[in-house]
Amino acid sequence: MSVNFNRRRVLRGMLGGGAVTLALPFLDCFLNTNGTALASGRPLPIRFGTWNWGCGMNPQRFVPTKVGTDYDLLPELKYIETVKSQINVFSGFKALLDGKPNLPHISGMQALLSGGVAAAMGPMDAPTIDVLVGDAVGTDTRFRSLEMAATGNPKHSYSYRSANGFNPAEGSPVAMYARIFGPDFQDPNAADFKPDPNVMLRKSVLTGVTEQRDDFMKQLGQSDRTRMDEYFTSVRQLEQQLELQLQKPPPAEACHVSAKPTDAPVGTEVGMVMSNHKLMAEILAMALACNQTKIFNMVFSDSASTLRMPGEQMIHHLMTHEEPVDKALGYQPKAAYFVERSIEAWALFVTTLASIREGDGTLLDHCLVMGHSDTEYARIHSISGIPVMTAGNAGGRIKTGIHVSAIGEPITRIGFTLQQVMGVPVEKWGMGSMQTNKPVSEILI
């Protein structure tokens, strides 16, 4: 007995007393003959994301001794071996302070993500790279961006539009799944599409508020007008995203929603963090494959890493300062353990994206992910060689599998390059002596 399956076929059943449907995954017939775009001619989306781990690394155990495509993998970097050909490693790039203090675990992160460093504690009053890329390419999806913290702490996020425009992270895999694939999720491969009237109502309310903007703004002082401009910009972006929920989404080849994860403990014990990170990576991969967002930020551990070993009270950050350097080994073995777990998690994240087929390649092939830390050697808060990696070739826009060494060069060169690759119309980027118009040409095609 033969069964005819097609795009409109769904599996139907009952769960908890209610009817459920599960769409079949998108098939090859909805791509062009080369698998490089949708059959309609619309290109496959390119996604951008960041992935952070805290407290850097040990240069003598991490930084490759060879440059170019034949770079070597030292003990702290060996975990990327299976995906080495899809990862670029950047070493020697520096955060320049221009006379400002080196704020531990802050200045390096600000320089890399925002292009400058603050004179005092607190976030930069400038957007992070993900926001700049999102403004250029991330306005046509349901979620403008997704922020996640495997530590479970919503404050462990390094995405912001301004000093007051912080994007909090989701700390629970279960809550993350419910947010993305809950009642508002529209399966791009489902045959039926029914706009939610509640979304229509919210949209009409926002439109009504926007129409009153001009009269209201005339009554405000300059400071309040600036604040309201930021507010109405956010409202307009939300309207655009609500509008998308009233339209049937385009089909997506790799979209296949997995089962809801089971609830698990959330905390900073490294085993919990790795477990929750794995779940979040899998959920995010499906969110990307289902075109729910193009921009994401994953925090494996916060900049002043609060990770801890089972049974240990001392966190990773304190170990980098208080654990003696082993004279025989030449490094702090317990602190180094956390570096290795971090790079192991980074490799898993990259592998998760690479495991999903999409078009003529994989989901990773249609991504550009920047993996990074906040410092070089955490024991002395060095910012002279903050470790940065990229994964994915952004749809064939960059080369991969390369180690680039640029001793003393401003770290903003990396962010400037990635913005240009992602289509941000930027001719220079950075503040003070870190301002640059020089891309990292070694990775450009």
Secondary structure, DSSP 8 states (H G I E B T S, - for coil): ------TT-EEEEEETTEEEEEE----GGGB-TTSSBBTTS-B---EEEEEE-SSB--HHHHS-SS-BTT----TTTGGGGGGGGGEEEEES-B---TT----TTTHHHHHHHHSS--SSSS--SS--HHHHHHHHH-SSSSSS-EEEETTS-TT----BSSTT-B---B--HHHHHHHHHSTT---TT-S-----HHHHHHHHHHHHHHHTHHHHHTTS-HHHHHHHHHHHHHHHHHHHHHHHHTS-----TT------------SSBHHHHHHHHHHHHHHHHHHHHTTS-SEEEEESS-SS---B-TT--S-HHHHHHHS--BTTTTB-HHHHHHHHHHHHHHHHHHHHHHTSEETTEETGGGEEEEEE-S-SBGGGT--SS--EEEES-TTTTB--S-EEE-TT-BTHHHHHHHHHHTT---S-B-SGGG-B----GGGB-
